[in-house]
Amino acid sequence: ARHWAFQAPKEPALPEVKNTAWAKSPIDAFVLARLDQAGFKPQPAADRRTLLRRAFIDLIGLPPTASELEAFEADASPQAFSKQIDALLARPAYGERWARHWMDVSRYSDTKGYTFQEERRFPYSYTYRDWLIRAFNDDLPYDRFLTYQVAADRMNLAGAEQRHLAAMGFLTLGR
């Protein structure tokens, strides 16, 4: 049982870095150590407008409006950025953006493609799509996210939990 997957995870020691002021988190220390090893220096921190624009595009796939940028720049509180992140994660567009990637993985489709002898549409395919969006927006734990998609019909789902049966679209839509 020497395979890496069967080894207990261990907390690695933080690497020694030259610029200790730059590293704000343990992850930064690992990034900086690799940059030092390659002979590179970190780029300067992004300005507030660029930082907010990157967050918007990463999380919801859309740039901020001019008024959102102005409001962020006017907010001098130390929590201004974390408030923006929380607001972006609460938007329906967050789930729409990230569910799209899972739909690619699951080969989601509304139709059966070039089929001419039978019904071309998957009539309730939207229920899986909507379930995915809601799962991302509700921050559904990953283990349950996967379990619902492959075995929701074998679980004892009662009442409002029965909405998770739509996750079975993972097995029935696409190829």
Secondary structure, DSSP 8 states (H G I E B T S, - for coil): --SGGGS----------S-TTT--SHHHHHHHHHHHHHT--------HHHHHHHHHHHHHSS---HHHHHHHHH--STTHHHHHHHHHHHSHHHHHHHHHHHHHHTT--SB-SS--SS--B-TTHHHHHHHHHHHHHTT--HHHHHHHHHHGGGS---GGGGGGGGGGHHHHS--
